Amino acid sequence: MNICSLIVYTKPDHGPQVSKRLTQYQGVEVHGGMIEDKLIVTVEDEGESMSPVSDTMNELRNVDGVVSTTLIYHYGGEESMEEMNREIN
């Protein structure tokens, strides 16, 4: 499993539109920041390879309205999301 969090900076007043575009990608979720044009985004996959997540992160930079992306956090491990949730509870 790979989980990354990013800040996606958008052109002024493009946050809501870019948010909709980003959620079209598999494993991408936008958690906030639409009004500020600084989207809080996570990208995750269940695969063992970092490739799908890094490919998605690279693609997000090319979405219309995106100015730049900044990686904030990355976790890569063999646990499934179900196992991680069990550990939290």
N, C-alpha and C positions, 0 to 999 in steps of 0.2 A: 504494500500500500504506500502511496505517495500522496502527501498533502502539502500544498504550498499556499501561502497567503501573499497577496500583492496589493499595492496601492496602484490604481489605474487613474492617471491624470487625464482629464478630458478637456476639450476646448470649452471656453466659457459658455455656460447655459446648455451644454450638450449631455450632462450627466444622465438624465432620465432616458434619453434615446440610446446612448451608448450602453447603459445598463441592460436594456432590452436586447440589444445586439449580442452582448457577451453571454447572456443566458442561453443563447442558441447553441453554444458549444457544450459538448458532453462533459460533465463533471465540473462545470463552472457555476458558481453561485455568487450573487452580489448581495452583500450584507448591509450596505448603507453607503452614505456619502454622495447620493445623487444631487442634492441641492448644492453641495460644496464643490462639485465637479472633481472629487477625489474619491473614487469608488473603492470600497473595501471588498476584495474579491478572494475567494478560495477556488483552487483547482485541485481535484483529487481523482485518483483512479485506484482500482484494486489490483492492478498489475504489478509485477515484480520489477519491471524496467522503468527507469526515470523517463525514457523517451517519450511516451504519450503525454506526460505532464509538461515536459519541456517544449514539445512541439506545440501544444495548446498555448502555453505562455508566449511563445514566439508569434503565434498567429494573432493573439490578442493585440499585439503592438500595431498590427495592420488594419484593425477595425476602424472604420470611418468615424472620426471624432476623437480618437485616442491620440493624446500628445506623447505620453510615455508611460512606462510601467516600472515599478520598483518591487523587487522581491523582498518580502519582510521575513518570511519564515518558511522553512522546508523541513518536513519529516519524511523519512523513508524507512520503512521497517516491514517486517514480515507479518505483523498482526493484521487481522481483518478489522473492519470498522466495528463489527459485532463484538470482537474481543476487546477492543479499546473501550467501547461503551460499557461493557461488563466491568472493566477495571475501574471506571469512574464511579459506578454505582456501588 
